Structure formats: C-alpha cells, structure tokens
Amino acid sequence: MTKTIEIKNMRDTRTVAAPAKDCGYFHGCQTCDENDTCKLDRAAHKKWLINKRMADIKYKVLVGSNKGGVGKSTTTVNLACALEKLGYKVGLADADLHGPNIPKMLGIENVRLRGDKDGIAPHIMPAGLKVASLGLLIEDQNEPVVWRDAVKYEFIIELLGNITWGKLDFLIIDLPPGTGNEHITIMDFIPNLDGVVVVSTPQDVALLDARKMISFVKERNTPIIGIVENMSGLICPHCSGEIDVFKKGGGERVANELGVPFIGAIPLDSEITICADKGVPVVLAYPESPSTKAFMAVAERCARFLGAHPEQEGSGAAA
C-alpha cells in the first residue's frame, strides 16, 4: 500500500509513491533489509528521504575551495564550533570521502557510527555538535578509499538521507577539493541550499581555483555567503607581530572583483595546526585568541547573511 507525496525540489516536482511504513523507508536503500527484493521507485525514495531529513534543518551550508591544502576542513570544523558557541544547533557532514579528516580534528577517530530504527545516528559531541563522516564508518584509517563515482553517489545519499540529523539550525557540509561528483550530487539532492562558503589562501594560484569554485556555484544558482581568506598573515609567536607569508588581501580583492561578500581573514597561527592535531578546535581550546576571534567573526557574518538569530531559532542552546 502506498500514498502519494510531493517532493519539494525545484528540479523535480513530480508526485511520487511514498513507500508503506512497513518497508523500512526511513533507511537508505543500501542499508535496507529488503534492498534485494524491493520493487519500489528507488530514485524517488532517495529524493523523498533526503527531503524529509533536510526539512528539519533551517540552513544548509557548503564549505568548498576547489583546491586542496588551503585549510578548508579546518575552517569547516571551527566554523561549525563557532556557530554552536553563538547558540545554534549545528550538524557537521564530512563529504570529503578520500580525505575524511573531520574525526581527527575533533578527536573522535575511535568513534564508530551505529544504526538505529530510523537510520544511522550521528556522533554527538559534548557541546551538542552532531557529526557524520566516512571516517567514523571505516575500521582502518590507513586504508585508502578507492571508489568510483557510482559508489560515491550512493554514500552521499546515505550521508544526507540516512543520518538521523534531527532538528538543526545549521548543517555544515565539508566538500572535497574540486567541482566534481560529490558537489553535483549534493546540489542535485538539496537544490535549495542556503549558501556556500569559499575558502582560499591569499596567493594567486589558490585564488585562481577559488574563482572556479565561485563560477561553479553561480552556475548552479546557489547563493555565495562569501570568501574566507585562510593563512592570511603569520602571527609571530615571539613578538606577536604579523608576517605576510603567503601575501595578504587576495581573497578580499577577488571578492570585490566578482561581487561576492568577503567574510573574514584567518591568520596563519601555529595554534590552529596544533589544535587540529590534538583533536580540539582552536575556537574551543583558546577562546580569546586572535584566530578564535577571526573564526567567530566569520560565523557571525554567515549567520547575518542568512538572517539567522540564535535567540529566535528556538534551538535551546546556551547563548
């Protein structure tokens, strides 16, 4: 027995058959016990399931760079923690399948996600941040992830639709480098994304790739929250002076040229690296550091761009 529902998707407004409650449709198809015998429309089911999960999340934000090594995952982790410190309920989805480093940066490498009756429960950090990553599902962290695009496609669906995110103010999704399969899949299944944060370093070679990411996002009609310039000046540990190791100001210049917001510069601070290796984000380890203040400013500008207000979100988190 089935009933019909409407998929809230700008690219697909079909009315499709929703599976009956006894078929286990709260699970993704890959983890469903009836995967081998099910005769239902699986493509429609996947869209329905993701829409159901995303409907409970107010703001869906991607963090990307198109280039590896610019500190995208570090920025993502600290942005998520900064938003939580501002009083929001936050989830962090690690879509970087070949380099799922989020668990390392949060100190939860030994955690493994487990399924429940409604899907797979994310790991919940002490302060409430919900986290899901391929790194929390594989047993050997040294094994490479050698997947073709078809397998990546299925995992992205699991990440978005089978994780029981619950009600959140923000879901921050960490993208891999490039503008490929993972990016397209996420944007196809969440066509009403609230925005993208583009991370770059100040030098021209990194900004060249950032421009490509911005062009890609604009072509998909997704709002650009702004550019973050990472490694923007080194804070000297001895005199607290600033050294422009990778130049400075390139991110703001490109933002002005392309007509997108510039939402902050993160200094090249050794404490950020040390904290990432220890598994404690710098915004939690050193609340008064210049780096933390920079990340908090980025989080505040993101929230302001989206029109979010913690005191009005009903998140229940401490201010």
C-alpha positions as CSV (number, residue, x, y, z in Angstrom):
1,M,0.0,0.0,0.0
2,T,1.4,3.4,-0.9
3,K,0.4,7.0,-0.6
4,T,1.5,10.0,-2.7
5,I,3.6,12.9,-1.6
6,E,5.1,15.8,-3.4
7,I,8.8,16.2,-3.5
8,K,9.9,19.7,-2.6
9,N,12.6,20.0,-5.2
10,M,13.0,22.9,-7.7
11,R,14.2,20.4,-10.4
12,D,11.7,17.7,-9.7
13,T,8.1,18.5,-8.8
14,R,6.7,15.0,-9.6
15,T,4.1,13.4,-7.3
16,V,5.7,10.1,-6.4
17,A,4.8,7.0,-4.4
18,A,5.9,7.1,-0.9
19,P,6.7,3.6,0.5
20,A,4.4,2.0,3.0
21,K,5.5,2.2,6.7
22,D,6.3,-1.5,6.9
23,C,9.0,-1.4,4.2
24,G,11.7,0.4,6.3
25,Y,11.7,3.5,4.2
26,F,13.4,5.6,7.0
27,H,16.6,3.8,5.9
28,G,18.6,4.4,2.8
29,C,18.2,1.7,0.2
30,Q,21.8,0.5,0.6
31,T,21.2,-0.4,4.3
32,C,17.6,-1.6,4.0
33,D,16.9,-5.3,4.7
34,E,14.7,-5.5,1.7
35,N,17.2,-4.0,-0.7
36,D,17.4,-7.1,-2.9
37,T,13.6,-7.6,-3.2
38,C,12.2,-4.1,-3.1
39,K,10.2,-3.1,-6.2
40,L,9.6,0.5,-5.3
41,D,10.9,3.5,-7.2
42,R,14.3,3.9,-5.6
43,A,15.2,7.2,-7.2
44,A,12.0,8.7,-5.9
45,H,12.6,7.2,-2.5
46,K,16.1,8.7,-2.2
47,K,14.8,12.1,-3.0
48,W,11.9,11.7,-0.6
49,L,14.1,10.5,2.2
50,I,16.7,13.4,1.8
51,N,13.9,15.9,1.6
52,K,12.4,14.5,4.8
53,R,15.8,14.9,6.6
54,M,16.6,18.3,5.2
55,A,13.1,19.7,6.1
56,D,14.1,19.6,9.8
57,I,17.3,21.7,9.1
58,K,16.9,25.5,8.7
59,Y,20.1,26.4,6.9
60,K,22.2,24.1,4.7
61,V,25.7,25.4,4.0
62,L,28.5,24.0,1.9
63,V,32.2,24.8,2.6
64,G,34.4,24.4,-0.5
65,S,37.6,25.5,-2.1
66,N,38.2,23.6,-5.4
67,K,41.8,23.3,-4.2
68,G,43.3,21.0,-1.6
69,G,45.6,22.3,1.1
70,V,44.0,25.7,1.8
71,G,42.6,24.7,5.2
72,K,39.0,24.0,4.1
73,S,38.3,21.2,6.6
74,T,40.0,23.2,9.4
75,T,37.8,26.2,8.5
76,T,34.7,24.0,8.4
77,V,35.3,22.5,11.8
78,N,36.0,25.8,13.5
79,L,33.0,27.4,11.7
80,A,30.7,24.7,13.0
81,C,32.0,25.1,16.5
82,A,31.8,28.9,16.3
83,L,28.2,28.7,15.2
84,E,27.5,26.4,18.1
85,K,29.1,28.9,20.5
86,L,26.8,31.5,19.1
87,G,23.8,29.5,20.3
88,Y,22.8,27.4,17.3
89,K,22.2,23.7,16.9
90,V,24.7,22.5,14.4
91,G,25.4,19.4,12.4
92,L,28.7,18.7,10.5
93,A,28.6,16.4,7.5
94,D,32.0,15.3,6.1
95,A,31.6,14.8,2.3
96,D,35.4,14.6,1.7
97,L,35.4,10.9,1.0
98,H,39.0,10.4,0.1
99,G,40.3,12.5,3.0
100,P,37.8,12.4,5.8
101,N,39.8,14.3,8.3
102,I,37.0,15.8,10.4
103,P,37.1,13.0,13.0
104,K,40.8,13.6,13.6
105,M,40.3,17.3,14.0
106,L,37.5,16.7,16.6
107,G,39.4,13.9,18.5
108,I,36.8,11.2,17.7
109,E,38.9,8.9,15.5
110,N,37.9,5.9,17.5
111,V,34.2,6.5,17.4
112,R,32.1,4.4,15.1
113,L,28.6,5.3,14.0
114,R,25.8,2.8,14.7
115,G,22.4,2.3,13.1
116,D,19.1,2.7,14.9
117,K,15.5,2.1,13.9
118,D,15.4,5.3,11.9
119,G,18.8,5.2,10.1
120,I,22.3,5.9,11.3
121,A,22.7,8.1,14.4
122,P,25.4,10.9,14.1
123,H,28.0,11.2,16.8
124,I,27.1,13.9,19.3
125,M,30.0,15.9,20.7
126,P,29.8,17.1,24.4
127,A,28.6,20.5,23.5
128,G,25.9,19.1,21.1
129,L,27.6,19.3,17.7
130,K,26.3,16.3,15.5
131,V,29.0,14.8,13.3
132,A,28.9,12.2,10.5
133,S,31.9,11.2,8.4
134,L,33.1,8.2,6.4
135,G,36.0,8.3,8.8
136,L,33.5,7.2,11.5
137,L,32.4,4.1,9.5
138,I,35.7,2.6,8.2
139,E,37.7,0.4,10.6
140,D,41.2,1.0,9.2
141,Q,42.1,4.7,9.0
142,N,45.1,3.9,6.9
143,E,43.2,2.2,4.1
144,P,42.6,4.4,1.0
145,V,39.0,4.9,-0.2
146,V,39.2,3.7,-3.8
147,W,35.6,4.3,-5.1
148,R,34.2,5.0,-8.5
149,D,31.6,7.8,-8.8
150,A,28.6,5.4,-8.6
151,V,29.7,4.3,-5.1
152,K,30.4,8.0,-4.1
153,Y,26.9,8.8,-5.3
154,E,25.3,6.2,-3.0
155,F,27.4,7.3,0.0
156,I,26.4,10.9,-0.4
157,I,22.7,9.8,-0.4
158,E,23.4,7.9,2.8
159,L,25.2,10.9,4.4
160,L,22.2,13.2,3.6
161,G,19.3,10.9,3.9
162,N,20.2,8.0,6.2
163,I,21.8,10.0,9.0
164,T,19.3,11.0,11.6
165,W,20.3,14.6,11.9
166,G,17.0,15.7,13.6
167,K,16.1,19.3,14.0
168,L,19.1,21.7,13.4
169,D,19.7,25.3,12.8
170,F,22.7,24.7,10.6
171,L,24.1,21.7,8.7
172,I,27.6,22.5,7.6
173,I,28.9,20.2,4.8
174,D,32.6,19.9,4.2
175,L,33.3,19.4,0.5
176,P,36.3,17.7,-1.1
177,P,38.6,19.6,-3.4
178,G,37.3,20.2,-7.0
179,T,33.9,20.7,-8.6
180,G,33.0,17.1,-9.3
181,N,30.7,14.2,-8.5
182,E,30.2,14.9,-4.8
183,H,29.4,18.6,-5.3
184,I,26.9,17.9,-8.1
185,T,25.2,15.1,-6.2
186,I,24.7,17.2,-3.1
187,M,23.4,20.2,-5.1
188,D,21.0,18.0,-7.1
189,F,19.6,16.5,-3.9
190,I,19.5,19.8,-2.0
191,P,18.6,22.3,-4.7
192,N,17.5,24.9,-2.1
193,L,20.9,25.2,-0.4
194,D,21.2,28.3,1.6
195,G,24.7,29.2,0.6
196,V,28.4,28.3,0.0
197,V,31.4,29.5,1.9
198,V,34.5,29.5,-0.4
199,V,37.9,29.1,1.3
200,S,41.2,30.3,-0.2
201,T,44.7,31.3,0.7
202,P,45.9,34.8,-0.4
203,Q,48.3,33.7,-3.2
204,D,47.2,33.9,-6.9
205,V,47.4,30.2,-7.6
206,A,44.9,29.4,-4.9
207,L,42.7,32.3,-5.8
208,L,42.6,31.0,-9.4
209,D,40.9,27.9,-8.2
210,A,38.6,29.8,-5.8
211,R,37.3,31.8,-8.9
212,K,36.4,28.5,-10.5
213,M,34.5,27.4,-7.4
214,I,32.6,30.7,-7.4
215,S,31.8,30.3,-11.1
216,F,30.5,26.7,-10.5
217,V,28.3,27.8,-7.6
218,K,26.9,30.7,-9.6
219,E,26.1,28.4,-12.5
220,R,24.1,26.3,-10.0
221,N,22.1,29.3,-8.8
222,T,23.3,28.8,-5.3
223,P,24.0,31.8,-3.0
224,I,27.6,32.6,-2.1
225,I,27.8,33.5,1.5
226,G,31.3,34.8,1.0
227,I,35.1,34.2,0.7
228,V,37.3,33.3,3.7
229,E,41.0,34.1,3.3
230,N,42.8,31.5,5.3
231,M,46.5,31.6,6.3
232,S,46.2,35.4,6.0
233,G,49.4,36.6,7.7
234,L,51.5,34.8,10.3
235,I,51.3,35.8,13.9
236,C,54.8,35.7,15.3
237,P,54.9,33.6,18.5
238,H,57.7,35.7,19.9
239,C,56.7,39.3,19.2
240,S,53.0,38.9,18.2
241,G,53.8,40.8,15.0
242,E,52.4,39.8,11.6
243,I,54.3,38.4,8.7
244,D,52.7,38.0,5.2
245,V,54.0,34.5,4.4
246,F,51.5,33.9,1.6
247,K,50.8,37.5,0.8
248,K,47.6,39.1,2.1
249,G,44.4,40.6,0.8
250,G,43.9,38.4,-2.3
251,G,40.6,37.0,-1.0
252,E,39.1,40.4,-0.4
253,R,40.3,41.6,-3.8
254,V,38.7,38.6,-5.6
255,A,35.5,39.1,-3.7
256,N,35.3,42.7,-4.8
257,E,36.1,41.8,-8.4
258,L,33.4,39.1,-8.5
259,G,30.8,40.9,-6.5
260,V,30.6,38.4,-3.6
261,P,31.0,39.1,0.1
262,F,34.3,38.9,1.9
263,I,33.5,37.4,5.3
264,G,36.9,37.2,7.0
265,A,40.6,36.5,7.2
266,I,42.0,33.7,9.3
267,P,45.7,34.2,10.4
268,L,48.4,31.6,9.8
269,D,48.6,30.6,13.5
270,S,50.5,27.6,14.7
271,E,47.9,27.0,17.4
272,I,45.3,26.2,14.8
273,T,47.5,23.4,13.5
274,I,48.4,22.1,16.9
275,C,44.8,22.1,18.0
276,A,43.7,20.2,14.9
277,D,46.3,17.5,15.5
278,K,45.2,17.3,19.1
279,G,41.5,17.0,18.1
280,V,40.3,20.2,19.8
281,P,39.3,23.0,17.5
282,V,41.1,26.3,18.3
283,V,37.8,28.1,18.9
284,L,37.2,25.7,21.9
285,A,40.8,25.5,23.1
286,Y,41.7,29.2,23.0
287,P,38.5,31.3,23.3
288,E,40.4,34.6,23.4
289,S,43.0,34.0,20.7
290,P,43.1,36.1,17.5
291,S,42.3,33.0,15.5
292,T,39.2,32.3,17.5
293,K,38.0,35.9,17.2
294,A,38.5,35.6,13.4
295,F,36.5,32.4,13.2
296,M,33.8,33.8,15.4
297,A,33.6,36.9,13.1
298,V,33.2,34.6,10.1
299,A,30.4,32.6,11.9
300,E,28.6,35.8,12.8
301,R,28.8,37.1,9.2
302,C,27.5,33.7,7.9
303,A,24.5,33.9,10.3
304,R,23.9,37.5,9.4
305,F,23.9,36.7,5.6
306,L,21.3,34.0,6.2
307,G,19.2,36.1,8.5
308,A,19.7,33.7,11.4
309,H,19.2,34.8,15.0
310,P,20.0,32.4,17.8
311,E,17.6,33.9,20.2
312,Q,14.8,33.4,17.7
313,E,15.8,29.9,16.4
314,G,14.4,28.0,19.3
315,S,17.5,25.9,19.4
316,G,17.6,25.7,23.2
317,A,21.4,26.1,23.2
318,A,23.1,28.4,25.7
319,A,23.9,31.8,24.4
